[in-house]
Amino acid sequence: MVNLRIAIATNGKDGIEDVVSNVFGRAKTFTIMDAEDENLKDIHILENPAVSYHHGAGPISVKMLIDEGVEMVIANELGIGASELLKQHNIKHISVKPNTKVGEALKEAFRICKEEDDT
């Protein structure tokens, strides 16, 4: 059994029906989900405090996700600062195209994790 806390950079507050943001650090929201294997146990939405920052939005967003206990981030692209901070904290990043539905992004993340476990 795998328990995982996942954060997805999203455009709004529609939870599983939302779409992946085209930005990470300035995403409007992060949809946070607790998954047990591939079953979602809890979903909540966090507004991104760095959405309006001119500089440093990525690291501020990463700090918030670290404080939330996130173990995996699903986003389009990450800046170098955010990417390095995630690596330093052993938080996995799965890249998906912007405007991908959250549900589809989760399926892709679970598929990738399963492939990695099988190797």
N, CA, C and O atoms as CSV, one atom per row, in Angstrom:
chain,resi,resn,atom,element,x,y,z
A,1,MET,N,N,0.842,-1.171,0.000
A,1,MET,CA,C,0.000,0.000,0.000
A,1,MET,C,C,0.893,1.243,0.000
A,1,MET,O,O,1.862,1.328,0.754
A,2,VAL,N,N,0.549,2.201,-0.857
A,2,VAL,CA,C,1.309,3.430,-0.972
A,2,VAL,C,C,0.434,4.595,-0.535
A,2,VAL,O,O,-0.642,4.813,-1.091
A,3,ASN,N,N,0.898,5.345,0.463
A,3,ASN,CA,C,0.220,6.571,0.883
A,3,ASN,C,C,1.045,7.738,0.369
A,3,ASN,O,O,2.266,7.768,0.525
A,4,LEU,N,N,0.375,8.683,-0.236
A,4,LEU,CA,C,1.083,9.768,-0.891
A,4,LEU,C,C,0.268,11.048,-0.789
A,4,LEU,O,O,-0.945,11.032,-0.996
A,5,ARG,N,N,0.931,12.158,-0.469
A,5,ARG,CA,C,0.285,13.473,-0.506
A,5,ARG,C,C,0.776,14.171,-1.771
A,5,ARG,O,O,1.975,14.380,-1.959
A,6,ILE,N,N,-0.168,14.525,-2.627
A,6,ILE,CA,C,0.123,15.070,-3.950
A,6,ILE,C,C,-0.398,16.497,-4.036
A,6,ILE,O,O,-1.492,16.798,-3.558
A,7,ALA,N,N,0.394,17.377,-4.651
A,7,ALA,CA,C,-0.046,18.750,-4.928
A,7,ALA,C,C,-0.035,18.967,-6.431
A,7,ALA,O,O,0.935,18.630,-7.110
A,8,ILE,N,N,-1.116,19.530,-6.943
A,8,ILE,CA,C,-1.202,19.853,-8.365
A,8,ILE,C,C,-1.401,21.358,-8.496
A,8,ILE,O,O,-2.299,21.933,-7.882
A,9,ALA,N,N,-0.544,21.993,-9.311
A,9,ALA,CA,C,-0.693,23.424,-9.589
A,9,ALA,C,C,-1.932,23.585,-10.466
A,9,ALA,O,O,-1.985,23.051,-11.574
A,10,THR,N,N,-2.933,24.322,-9.968
A,10,THR,CA,C,-4.211,24.407,-10.670
A,10,THR,C,C,-4.662,25.849,-10.874
A,10,THR,O,O,-4.117,26.792,-10.302
A,11,ASN,N,N,-5.688,25.973,-11.720
A,11,ASN,CA,C,-6.203,27.295,-12.088
A,11,ASN,C,C,-7.302,27.821,-11.177
A,11,ASN,O,O,-7.594,29.017,-11.195
A,12,GLY,N,N,-7.913,26.956,-10.385
A,12,GLY,CA,C,-9.050,27.419,-9.605
A,12,GLY,C,C,-9.365,26.516,-8.437
A,12,GLY,O,O,-8.473,25.914,-7.838
A,13,LYS,N,N,-10.644,26.428,-8.119
A,13,LYS,CA,C,-11.085,25.712,-6.921
A,13,LYS,C,C,-12.028,24.559,-7.252
A,13,LYS,O,O,-12.898,24.214,-6.452
A,14,ASP,N,N,-11.856,23.966,-8.430
A,14,ASP,CA,C,-12.766,22.912,-8.872
A,14,ASP,C,C,-12.293,21.511,-8.536
A,14,ASP,O,O,-12.850,20.535,-9.038
A,15,GLY,N,N,-11.275,21.394,-7.695
A,15,GLY,CA,C,-10.808,20.088,-7.239
A,15,GLY,C,C,-10.440,19.159,-8.371
A,15,GLY,O,O,-9.666,19.533,-9.253
A,16,ILE,N,N,-10.977,17.961,-8.361
A,16,ILE,CA,C,-10.653,16.930,-9.349
A,16,ILE,C,C,-11.073,17.344,-10.755
A,16,ILE,O,O,-10.551,16.816,-11.737
A,17,GLU,N,N,-12.011,18.283,-10.862
A,17,GLU,CA,C,-12.497,18.751,-12.172
A,17,GLU,C,C,-11.689,19.934,-12.710
A,17,GLU,O,O,-11.915,20.372,-13.837
A,18,ASP,N,N,-10.765,20.446,-11.930
A,18,ASP,CA,C,-9.959,21.593,-12.341
A,18,ASP,C,C,-8.952,21.164,-13.406
A,18,ASP,O,O,-8.901,19.995,-13.786
A,19,VAL,N,N,-8.153,22.115,-13.882
A,19,VAL,CA,C,-7.109,21.824,-14.856
A,19,VAL,C,C,-5.759,22.294,-14.325
A,19,VAL,O,O,-5.679,23.196,-13.491
A,20,VAL,N,N,-4.704,21.663,-14.828
A,20,VAL,CA,C,-3.336,22.003,-14.444
A,20,VAL,C,C,-3.001,23.382,-14.997
A,20,VAL,O,O,-3.267,23.686,-16.160
A,21,SER,N,N,-2.417,24.201,-14.146
A,21,SER,CA,C,-2.006,25.549,-14.514
A,21,SER,C,C,-0.845,25.501,-15.503
A,21,SER,O,O,-0.085,24.533,-15.531
A,22,ASN,N,N,-0.714,26.548,-16.314
A,22,ASN,CA,C,0.440,26.615,-17.213
A,22,ASN,C,C,1.669,27.172,-16.511
A,22,ASN,O,O,2.746,27.235,-17.104
A,23,VAL,N,N,1.518,27.582,-15.238
A,23,VAL,CA,C,2.636,28.063,-14.428
A,23,VAL,C,C,2.626,27.324,-13.093
A,23,VAL,O,O,1.580,26.845,-12.652
A,24,PHE,N,N,3.776,27.232,-12.459
A,24,PHE,CA,C,3.844,26.595,-11.150
A,24,PHE,C,C,3.808,27.645,-10.042
A,24,PHE,O,O,2.858,27.698,-9.261
A,25,GLY,N,N,4.830,28.464,-9.979
A,25,GLY,CA,C,4.981,29.409,-8.873
A,25,GLY,C,C,3.858,30.419,-8.760
A,25,GLY,O,O,3.559,30.900,-7.667
A,26,ARG,N,N,3.238,30.740,-9.875
A,26,ARG,CA,C,2.142,31.705,-9.863
A,26,ARG,C,C,0.796,31.061,-10.183
A,26,ARG,O,O,-0.140,31.738,-10.608
A,27,ALA,N,N,0.706,29.751,-9.975
A,27,ALA,CA,C,-0.594,29.086,-10.120
A,27,ALA,C,C,-1.551,29.717,-9.117
A,27,ALA,O,O,-1.144,30.072,-8.011
A,28,LYS,N,N,-2.815,29.859,-9.490
A,28,LYS,CA,C,-3.786,30.471,-8.578
A,28,LYS,C,C,-3.982,29.623,-7.330
A,28,LYS,O,O,-4.116,30.144,-6.223
A,29,THR,N,N,-3.997,28.307,-7.525
A,29,THR,CA,C,-4.255,27.398,-6.414
A,29,THR,C,C,-3.397,26.145,-6.542
A,29,THR,O,O,-2.812,25.864,-7.588
A,30,PHE,N,N,-3.345,25.412,-5.447
A,30,PHE,CA,C,-2.778,24.067,-5.448
A,30,PHE,C,C,-3.857,23.131,-4.916
A,30,PHE,O,O,-4.397,23.331,-3.829
A,31,THR,N,N,-4.154,22.115,-5.702
A,31,THR,CA,C,-5.098,21.101,-5.268
A,31,THR,C,C,-4.281,20.019,-4.578
A,31,THR,O,O,-3.444,19.371,-5.206
A,32,ILE,N,N,-4.522,19.823,-3.290
A,32,ILE,CA,C,-3.768,18.882,-2.464
A,32,ILE,C,C,-4.631,17.638,-2.250
A,32,ILE,O,O,-5.792,17.734,-1.853
A,33,MET,N,N,-4.049,16.481,-2.518
A,33,MET,CA,C,-4.791,15.231,-2.377
A,33,MET,C,C,-3.991,14.207,-1.611
A,33,MET,O,O,-2.781,14.084,-1.799
A,34,ASP,N,N,-4.658,13.479,-0.757
A,34,ASP,CA,C,-4.066,12.327,-0.091
A,34,ASP,C,C,-4.567,11.099,-0.819
A,34,ASP,O,O,-5.772,10.896,-0.972
A,35,ALA,N,N,-3.618,10.275,-1.271
A,35,ALA,CA,C,-3.972,9.067,-2.010
A,35,ALA,C,C,-3.436,7.847,-1.288
A,35,ALA,O,O,-2.321,7.854,-0.767
A,36,GLU,N,N,-4.237,6.811,-1.264
A,36,GLU,CA,C,-3.822,5.513,-0.756
A,36,GLU,C,C,-3.905,4.586,-1.957
A,36,GLU,O,O,-4.989,4.297,-2.464
A,37,ASP,N,N,-2.735,4.123,-2.407
A,37,ASP,CA,C,-2.628,3.456,-3.704
A,37,ASP,C,C,-3.201,4.426,-4.735
A,37,ASP,O,O,-2.676,5.531,-4.870
A,38,GLU,N,N,-4.237,4.068,-5.454
A,38,GLU,CA,C,-4.802,4.989,-6.439
A,38,GLU,C,C,-6.161,5.532,-5.997
A,38,GLU,O,O,-6.910,6.067,-6.814
A,39,ASN,N,N,-6.478,5.397,-4.719
A,39,ASN,CA,C,-7.746,5.878,-4.188
A,39,ASN,C,C,-7.526,7.201,-3.458
A,39,ASN,O,O,-6.669,7.301,-2.580
A,40,LEU,N,N,-8.306,8.209,-3.828
A,40,LEU,CA,C,-8.201,9.511,-3.175
A,40,LEU,C,C,-8.951,9.482,-1.854
A,40,LEU,O,O,-10.110,9.072,-1.792
A,41,LYS,N,N,-8.274,9.925,-0.797
A,41,LYS,CA,C,-8.862,9.928,0.538
A,41,LYS,C,C,-9.309,11.317,0.966
A,41,LYS,O,O,-10.268,11.451,1.726
A,42,ASP,N,N,-8.629,12.346,0.489
A,42,ASP,CA,C,-8.950,13.707,0.905
A,42,ASP,C,C,-8.487,14.666,-0.176
A,42,ASP,O,O,-7.425,14.475,-0.769
A,43,ILE,N,N,-9.273,15.685,-0.430
A,43,ILE,CA,C,-8.907,16.721,-1.398
A,43,ILE,C,C,-9.186,18.070,-0.752
A,43,ILE,O,O,-10.271,18.297,-0.217
A,44,HIS,N,N,-8.200,18.968,-0.804
A,44,HIS,CA,C,-8.458,20.336,-0.376
A,44,HIS,C,C,-7.672,21.295,-1.271
A,44,HIS,O,O,-6.679,20.927,-1.897
A,45,ILE,N,N,-8.145,22.509,-1.305
A,45,ILE,CA,C,-7.585,23.531,-2.189
A,45,ILE,C,C,-6.886,24.590,-1.346
A,45,ILE,O,O,-7.435,25.090,-0.364
A,46,LEU,N,N,-5.652,24.923,-1.756
A,46,LEU,CA,C,-4.910,26.013,-1.105
A,46,LEU,C,C,-4.720,27.143,-2.107
A,46,LEU,O,O,-4.289,26.917,-3.238
A,47,GLU,N,N,-5.043,28.351,-1.687
A,47,GLU,CA,C,-4.732,29.498,-2.530
A,47,GLU,C,C,-3.240,29.767,-2.425
A,47,GLU,O,O,-2.650,29.638,-1.352
A,48,ASN,N,N,-2.641,30.140,-3.536
A,48,ASN,CA,C,-1.203,30.365,-3.599
A,48,ASN,C,C,-0.880,31.788,-3.133
A,48,ASN,O,O,-1.293,32.751,-3.779
A,49,PRO,N,N,-0.152,31.935,-2.029
A,49,PRO,CA,C,0.172,33.282,-1.549
A,49,PRO,C,C,1.156,34.012,-2.460
A,49,PRO,O,O,1.293,35.231,-2.354
A,50,ALA,N,N,1.842,33.300,-3.350
A,50,ALA,CA,C,2.859,33.908,-4.211
A,50,ALA,C,C,2.326,34.263,-5.600
A,50,ALA,O,O,3.099,34.656,-6.474
A,51,VAL,N,N,1.036,34.131,-5.809
A,51,VAL,CA,C,0.466,34.323,-7.141
A,51,VAL,C,C,0.802,35.696,-7.734
A,51,VAL,O,O,0.948,35.810,-8.951
A,52,SER,N,N,0.926,36.719,-6.921
A,52,SER,CA,C,1.176,38.065,-7.444
A,52,SER,C,C,2.630,38.516,-7.297
A,52,SER,O,O,2.953,39.660,-7.618
A,53,TYR,N,N,3.503,37.643,-6.821
A,53,TYR,CA,C,4.911,38.030,-6.646
A,53,TYR,C,C,5.580,38.246,-8.009
A,53,TYR,O,O,5.325,37.516,-8.966
A,54,HIS,N,N,6.432,39.256,-8.068
A,54,HIS,CA,C,7.192,39.492,-9.294
A,54,HIS,C,C,8.406,38.576,-9.370
A,54,HIS,O,O,8.798,38.161,-10.461
A,55,HIS,N,N,9.005,38.255,-8.230
A,55,HIS,CA,C,10.188,37.395,-8.170
A,55,HIS,C,C,10.045,36.446,-6.987
A,55,HIS,O,O,9.457,36.798,-5.965
A,56,GLY,N,N,10.584,35.246,-7.134
A,56,GLY,CA,C,10.634,34.310,-6.020
A,56,GLY,C,C,9.361,33.528,-5.763
A,56,GLY,O,O,9.221,32.906,-4.710
A,57,ALA,N,N,8.426,33.549,-6.710
A,57,ALA,CA,C,7.151,32.855,-6.510
A,57,ALA,C,C,7.340,31.343,-6.386
A,57,ALA,O,O,6.687,30.702,-5.562
A,58,GLY,N,N,8.226,30.774,-7.197
A,58,GLY,CA,C,8.441,29.324,-7.164
A,58,GLY,C,C,8.907,28.828,-5.803
A,58,GLY,O,O,8.281,27.931,-5.237
A,59,PRO,N,N,9.986,29.383,-5.261
A,59,PRO,CA,C,10.440,28.948,-3.944
A,59,PRO,C,C,9.417,29.159,-2.826
A,59,PRO,O,O,9.316,28.336,-1.916
A,60,ILE,N,N,8.657,30.258,-2.889
A,60,ILE,CA,C,7.621,30.498,-1.873
A,60,ILE,C,C,6.547,29.409,-1.973
A,60,ILE,O,O,6.073,28.898,-0.958
A,61,SER,N,N,6.172,29.064,-3.198
A,61,SER,CA,C,5.179,28.008,-3.406
A,61,SER,C,C,5.697,26.669,-2.897
A,61,SER,O,O,4.964,25.919,-2.252
A,62,VAL,N,N,6.959,26.370,-3.186
A,62,VAL,CA,C,7.548,25.116,-2.715
A,62,VAL,C,C,7.536,25.079,-1.186
A,62,VAL,O,O,7.188,24.053,-0.602
A,63,LYS,N,N,7.906,26.172,-0.536
A,63,LYS,CA,C,7.903,26.224,0.935
A,63,LYS,C,C,6.524,25.904,1.486
A,63,LYS,O,O,6.400,25.148,2.450
A,64,MET,N,N,5.498,26.465,0.892
A,64,MET,CA,C,4.131,26.200,1.339
A,64,MET,C,C,3.812,24.704,1.198
A,64,MET,O,O,3.205,24.111,2.090
A,65,LEU,N,N,4.220,24.100,0.081
A,65,LEU,CA,C,3.932,22.681,-0.149
A,65,LEU,C,C,4.739,21.785,0.798
A,65,LEU,O,O,4.247,20.745,1.237
A,66,ILE,N,N,5.964,22.182,1.110
A,66,ILE,CA,C,6.762,21.445,2.102
A,66,ILE,C,C,6.038,21.476,3.448
A,66,ILE,O,O,5.913,20.450,4.116
A,67,ASP,N,N,5.565,22.655,3.837
A,67,ASP,CA,C,4.841,22.796,5.107
A,67,ASP,C,C,3.567,21.947,5.136
A,67,ASP,O,O,3.109,21.544,6.205
A,68,GLU,N,N,3.004,21.682,3.965
A,68,GLU,CA,C,1.795,20.851,3.854
A,68,GLU,C,C,2.120,19.356,3.840
A,68,GLU,O,O,1.213,18.524,3.838
A,69,GLY,N,N,3.410,19.014,3.829
A,69,GLY,CA,C,3.798,17.606,3.826
A,69,GLY,C,C,3.659,16.914,2.478
A,69,GLY,O,O,3.509,15.694,2.415
A,70,VAL,N,N,3.709,17.691,1.400
A,70,VAL,CA,C,3.561,17.144,0.052
A,70,VAL,C,C,4.768,16.271,-0.308
A,70,VAL,O,O,5.909,16.604,0.012
A,71,GLU,N,N,4.495,15.155,-0.974
A,71,GLU,CA,C,5.548,14.232,-1.398
A,71,GLU,C,C,5.709,14.171,-2.911
A,71,GLU,O,O,6.708,13.654,-3.412
A,72,MET,N,N,4.721,14.702,-3.643
A,72,MET,CA,C,4.776,14.726,-5.094
A,72,MET,C,C,4.086,15.990,-5.588
A,72,MET,O,O,3.053,16.400,-5.059
A,73,VAL,N,N,4.683,16.605,-6.620
A,73,VAL,CA,C,4.102,17.780,-7.255
A,73,VAL,C,C,3.834,17.444,-8.714
A,73,VAL,O,O,4.689,16.894,-9.408
A,74,ILE,N,N,2.638,17.784,-9.163
A,74,ILE,CA,C,2.289,17.647,-10.573
A,74,ILE,C,C,2.104,19.057,-11.108
A,74,ILE,O,O,1.279,19.823,-10.610
A,75,ALA,N,N,2.888,19.389,-12.136
A,75,ALA,CA,C,2.849,20.739,-12.698
A,75,ALA,C,C,3.361,20.686,-14.128
A,75,ALA,O,O,3.916,19.678,-14.566
A,76,ASN,N,N,3.170,21.771,-14.840
A,76,ASN,CA,C,3.674,21.871,-16.196
A,76,ASN,C,C,5.198,21.960,-16.165
A,76,ASN,O,O,5.881,20.958,-16.375
A,77,GLU,N,N,5.720,23.123,-15.913
A,77,GLU,CA,C,7.163,23.316,-15.842
A,77,GLU,C,C,7.520,24.010,-14.531
A,77,GLU,O,O,6.718,24.739,-13.948
A,78,LEU,N,N,8.746,23.758,-14.092
A,78,LEU,CA,C,9.248,24.402,-12.876
A,78,LEU,C,C,10.448,25.254,-13.228
A,78,LEU,O,O,11.229,24.913,-14.117
A,79,GLY,N,N,10.589,26.365,-12.524
A,79,GLY,CA,C,11.813,27.142,-12.640
A,79,GLY,C,C,12.933,26.413,-11.917
A,79,GLY,O,O,12.683,25.467,-11.171
A,80,ILE,N,N,14.150,26.845,-12.135
A,80,ILE,CA,C,15.319,26.167,-11.564
A,80,ILE,C,C,15.292,26.205,-10.034
A,80,ILE,O,O,15.642,25.215,-9.392
A,81,GLY,N,N,14.881,27.332,-9.440
A,81,GLY,CA,C,14.833,27.433,-7.980
A,81,GLY,C,C,13.839,26.456,-7.380
A,81,GLY,O,O,14.160,25.747,-6.426
A,82,ALA,N,N,12.636,26.413,-7.930
A,82,ALA,CA,C,11.607,25.498,-7.434
A,82,ALA,C,C,12.032,24.050,-7.643
A,82,ALA,O,O,11.855,23.210,-6.761
A,83,SER,N,N,12.586,23.769,-8.798
A,83,SER,CA,C,13.018,22.406,-9.110
A,83,SER,C,C,14.080,21.916,-8.130
A,83,SER,O,O,14.001,20.791,-7.635
A,84,GLU,N,N,15.061,22.751,-7.854
A,84,GLU,CA,C,16.139,22.366,-6.936
A,84,GLU,C,C,15.626,22.205,-5.504
A,84,GLU,O,O,16.053,21.296,-4.792
A,85,LEU,N,N,14.721,23.075,-5.084
A,85,LEU,CA,C,14.163,22.951,-3.737
A,85,LEU,C,C,13.358,21.658,-3.584
A,85,LEU,O,O,13.440,20.992,-2.551
A,86,LEU,N,N,12.589,21.308,-4.604
A,86,LEU,CA,C,11.846,20.049,-4.549
A,86,LEU,C,C,12.809,18.874,-4.414
A,86,LEU,O,O,12.584,17.970,-3.609
A,87,LYS,N,N,13.886,18.888,-5.207
A,87,LYS,CA,C,14.890,17.809,-5.133
A,87,LYS,C,C,15.507,17.736,-3.736
A,87,LYS,O,O,15.654,16.648,-3.179
A,88,GLN,N,N,15.866,18.881,-3.173
A,88,GLN,CA,C,16.489,18.910,-1.845
A,88,GLN,C,C,15.592,18.315,-0.772
A,88,GLN,O,O,16.072,17.786,0.230
A,89,HIS,N,N,14.288,18.404,-0.990
A,89,HIS,CA,C,13.333,17.896,-0.001
A,89,HIS,C,C,12.714,16.564,-0.422
A,89,HIS,O,O,11.704,16.130,0.132
A,90,ASN,N,N,13.340,15.926,-1.415
A,90,ASN,CA,C,12.898,14.611,-1.900
A,90,ASN,C,C,11.427,14.598,-2.304
A,90,ASN,O,O,10.709,13.632,-2.047
A,91,ILE,N,N,10.995,15.669,-2.929
A,91,ILE,CA,C,9.634,15.748,-3.459
A,91,ILE,C,C,9.704,15.488,-4.956
A,91,ILE,O,O,10.401,16.187,-5.691
A,92,LYS,N,N,8.980,14.485,-5.386
A,92,LYS,CA,C,8.981,14.083,-6.795
A,92,LYS,C,C,8.158,15.062,-7.626
A,92,LYS,O,O,7.118,15.547,-7.180
A,93,HIS,N,N,8.636,15.351,-8.847
A,93,HIS,CA,C,7.900,16.206,-9.784
A,93,HIS,C,C,7.490,15.387,-11.001
A,93,HIS,O,O,8.317,14.724,-11.628
A,94,ILE,N,N,6.213,15.442,-11.322
A,94,ILE,CA,C,5.692,14.834,-12.543
A,94,ILE,C,C,5.238,15.980,-13.434
A,94,ILE,O,O,4.454,16.830,-13.013
A,95,SER,N,N,5.731,16.001,-14.662
A,95,SER,CA,C,5.388,17.059,-15.595
A,95,SER,C,C,4.226,16.626,-16.483
A,95,SER,O,O,4.244,15.538,-17.059
A,96,VAL,N,N,3.227,17.480,-16.585
A,96,VAL,CA,C,2.102,17.256,-17.492
A,96,VAL,C,C,1.832,18.551,-18.246
A,96,VAL,O,O,2.263,19.625,-17.828
A,97,LYS,N,N,1.121,18.441,-19.348
A,97,LYS,CA,C,0.803,19.617,-20.149
A,97,LYS,C,C,-0.209,20.505,-19.422
A,97,LYS,O,O,-1.071,20.008,-18.697
A,98,PRO,N,N,-0.097,21.830,-19.621
A,98,PRO,CA,C,-1.092,22.713,-19.020
A,98,PRO,C,C,-2.476,22.398,-19.580
A,98,PRO,O,O,-2.611,21.880,-20.689
A,99,ASN,N,N,-3.483,22.717,-18.804
A,99,ASN,CA,C,-4.886,22.493,-19.142
A,99,ASN,C,C,-5.285,21.020,-19.171
A,99,ASN,O,O,-6.378,20.681,-19.624
A,100,THR,N,N,-4.398,20.140,-18.686
A,100,THR,CA,C,-4.766,18.744,-18.483
A,100,THR,C,C,-5.701,18.693,-17.286
A,100,THR,O,O,-5.441,19.348,-16.277
A,101,LYS,N,N,-6.767,17.941,-17.375
A,101,LYS,CA,C,-7.685,17.785,-16.241
A,101,LYS,C,C,-6.935,17.157,-15.071
A,101,LYS,O,O,-6.074,16.300,-15.273
A,102,VAL,N,N,-7.252,17.573,-13.868
A,102,VAL,CA,C,-6.604,17.052,-12.669
A,102,VAL,C,C,-6.724,15.523,-12.612
A,102,VAL,O,O,-5.750,14.840,-12.295
A,103,GLY,N,N,-7.892,14.992,-12.911
A,103,GLY,CA,C,-8.092,13.540,-12.894
A,103,GLY,C,C,-7.159,12.819,-13.849
A,103,GLY,O,O,-6.616,11.768,-13.510
A,104,GLU,N,N,-6.966,13.373,-15.045
A,104,GLU,CA,C,-6.058,12.772,-16.032
A,104,GLU,C,C,-4.607,12.898,-15.571
A,104,GLU,O,O,-3.812,11.977,-15.762
A,105,ALA,N,N,-4.262,14.027,-14.970
A,105,ALA,CA,C,-2.903,14.218,-14.456
A,105,ALA,C,C,-2.600,13.194,-13.368
A,105,ALA,O,O,-1.490,12.667,-13.305
A,106,LEU,N,N,-3.579,12.910,-12.512
A,106,LEU,CA,C,-3.397,11.903,-11.465
A,106,LEU,C,C,-3.174,10.521,-12.063
A,106,LEU,O,O,-2.295,9.782,-11.618
A,107,LYS,N,N,-3.966,10.170,-13.070
A,107,LYS,CA,C,-3.791,8.869,-13.729
A,107,LYS,C,C,-2.385,8.741,-14.290
A,107,LYS,O,O,-1.752,7.693,-14.158
A,108,GLU,N,N,-1.894,9.809,-14.918
A,108,GLU,CA,C,-0.536,9.802,-15.481
A,108,GLU,C,C,0.507,9.637,-14.379
A,108,GLU,O,O,1.461,8.875,-14.536
A,109,ALA,N,N,0.331,10.342,-13.273
A,109,ALA,CA,C,1.273,10.239,-12.156
A,109,ALA,C,C,1.277,8.822,-11.585
A,109,ALA,O,O,2.345,8.270,-11.317
A,110,PHE,N,N,0.103,8.229,-11.396
A,110,PHE,CA,C,0.022,6.869,-10.873
A,110,PHE,C,C,0.669,5.879,-11.838
A,110,PHE,O,O,1.323,4.927,-11.414
A,111,ARG,N,N,0.479,6.113,-13.153
A,111,ARG,CA,C,1.087,5.221,-14.150
A,111,ARG,C,C,2.615,5.296,-14.065
A,111,ARG,O,O,3.288,4.265,-14.090
A,112,ILE,N,N,3.154,6.493,-13.965
A,112,ILE,CA,C,4.591,6.671,-13.878
A,112,ILE,C,C,5.150,6.014,-12.605
A,112,ILE,O,O,6.179,5.340,-12.648
A,113,CYS,N,N,4.464,6.218,-11.483
A,113,CYS,CA,C,4.913,5.617,-10.230
A,113,CYS,C,C,4.896,4.092,-10.325
A,113,CYS,O,O,5.809,3.428,-9.834
A,114,LYS,N,N,3.874,3.545,-10.948
A,114,LYS,CA,C,3.775,2.084,-11.089
A,114,LYS,C,C,4.911,1.569,-11.961
A,114,LYS,O,O,5.520,0.549,-11.639
A,115,GLU,N,N,5.206,2.257,-13.062
A,115,GLU,CA,C,6.313,1.847,-13.932
A,115,GLU,C,C,7.638,1.881,-13.176
A,115,GLU,O,O,8.462,0.979,-13.326
A,116,GLU,N,N,7.846,2.917,-12.366
A,116,GLU,CA,C,9.082,3.016,-11.591
A,116,GLU,C,C,9.186,1.905,-10.561
A,116,GLU,O,O,10.273,1.381,-10.320
A,117,ASP,N,N,8.053,1.538,-9.945
A,117,ASP,CA,C,8.047,0.457,-8.954
A,117,ASP,C,C,8.331,-0.892,-9.596
A,117,ASP,O,O,8.912,-1.777,-8.967
A,118,ASP,N,N,7.915,-1.046,-10.861
A,118,ASP,CA,C,8.081,-2.318,-11.566
A,118,ASP,C,C,9.521,-2.525,-12.052
A,118,ASP,O,O,9.912,-3.644,-12.387
A,119,THR,N,N,10.313,-1.434,-12.088
A,119,THR,CA,C,11.701,-1.586,-12.573
A,119,THR,C,C,12.674,-1.807,-11.433
A,119,THR,O,O,13.874,-1.953,-11.665
